C-alpha cells in the first residue's frame, strides 16, 4: 500500500449538532504552535501518531488513542511518526456541554474537566469514530442527536467524574405520542430535539425514557417501522427504488442493506418471490 504523501483537512459543522465543530484531517509536516481552544477538544488518532505538549509534559498519542483537551488549556501538536497522523475530532462549545448536563438534571454551574489527556479506551474511540462518520452521512438528525448524547454521557462519566443521572421514568403517554409522530413521518422524521419538545421532555431524558420503554433508541425503532412498511409496499408490487424514495432511505442500496439485515433477502428478490406466488 502506498504511503500517504499529502495533507488533507476537512472542517465543518452539521445542523443537527449546533455548537459542535468537526475536523477530519491527515497531518504530516504541519506543526501547531502553542494555542488554546475556547471549548473542549475530543480527538481520535485513527492512524500514525501525534506528539504534543500539554500541562508541561510531552505526550505521544498513537493509533487508537483518545486525546482530550480542556477549554483554555495550552497545547501544541506535531507528527509523532514519519507519516504523520490521521485525525478526527469534535470541538463542542461550552454551552453545548452545559446544556447536556442540564438535560440530565445534573449540576451545570461549572464545566466538568477531564482528569488526564490521553486514554486508551477502545469503546469510546470506536463509538466516537462511528459518530463522526455518521455526521458525514445522510443519517437522520434523530440518529445523530441521539448518538451524540449517548457518547457524551459515557465520556463525561468515564473520564470527567460526572455522576450517573437518575433512572428515567416510564412516561407511557410520551412514548405513545412519540411513536405516533414517528409512524406518521417515516420519510422525514423529526429530530430528537423536535420529538422531545413535542412530548414535553428534554431531549436527553426523552431518549433515555424511550430506550427504557422499548429496549432500543428512537432511530432504531424508526428504522424497524420503515423496514416493515417497505415489506408491505414490496408485497404490493412497488419497485425497490420507489420504496426507498417513498420511505426516506438514502438510496436503493441503503434500503437493500437494511432490509436484508432483517429478512435475509434483498428487496428485489423478496418482491419477485411474492409476485410469483
C-alpha angles and dihedrals in degrees: 000000000000118000116246110259105182140049124244131189132187119180121178150140129225124214097232091060105050111187096027122104120198133209132188113178149150113215122189112157099005116118124197114218117221106292144147136225125221089225139025129302116216106181137173126202102219096179139351120017141280127210118204142162118232133161091001096304136097117241132192113205113196132191113303096023129127118229117201125186124182121223118280094009117135118241142152135208139209140145118293095188135040094258094045121227140301108222142185123185146175122213108193116183120234095255090057090057095044089049091055091051090049091051088054091048090239124141108284102173092109136023119261116240130216110238095214136015107223125053137173097212110148095185093055095041091051093045096047091045090053090048092049091053090045089058089058092052133076090256116145121268085237091063096040095049093045096050092046091057094045093050094045092051090052092047096047093046094047102042110014101047095244109160123237115268119240120273112279118248127240099252093182095180093051091052093049091049092047093051090050092051093048093046090052093051106040095143097045108019123188119258120256089257093050092046093049092049090052091058095039098247132117113259095246094046092047093050091051093045091050093050091048092051098044106021091237137071118262095255091056091049088050091052091051090055091048091052092048090050091047090054091053093049093048090049088055090054103262115152117247092244091053091049093049091050095045095050099043101251114158090243141324093283090055089055091047094053094048095043094049092050089060104033102023094233134083118256094245092051091048092050093048093048091051092048091053093054 
